[in-house]
């Protein structure tokens, strides 16, 4: 059973998401919150698999709520998925930096929404290769604010792990990475998972952020 926490200050939207999720036999909405502070508290109380969190909320916004959840070792199993009205708005990259596993636009089709919840519950990042490339194009082309100051130990990675992380940051899928590195998709996934463990990345989304902020991959035009 996938346990979901809804955090959004708009009651109508919360009701709509809950109604959709409640129809699924393998999904259970364990709690709802109207602001980020309440959401963090309920995450600690219920330990959901997924926390669907709006960005713009009163008291504590979604980015800060995400940061607090990601920083709490007791909530390591909670995968935060950001809800946004605007797609790739100015807050999305900050949310990924804070520890979000991915993001969903609120006008998403119901079947895609349900699929996304299940993907996030497996621990996979909600960043398709096309989305990753758009993030890179729009946000990561800015100079990294704290490049090489993130505490990331790149020397702990093997050459193959570095290569795999670089390709992840370029927006390639596991199959594409396998083709590029002339290995199997399973081996590519193994390299990526080992790199995530060594870099203490919660998921693939955070691995992309770390790749740029550490200087492993240089933003275009710099």
ABEGO torsion letter per residue (X at the ends): XBBBBBBBABAAAAAAAAAAAAABAABBBABBBABAAAAAAAAAAAGBABBBBBABBBGBBAAAAAAAAAABAAAAABBBBBBBAAEBBAAAAAAAAAGBAEBBBAABBAAAAAAAAAAAAAGBBBBBAAAAAAAAAAAAABBBAABGAAGBBAAABBAAAAAAAAAAAAGBBAAAAAAAAGBBAAAAAAAAAAAAAAAGBABAAAAAAAAAAAGABBBBGX
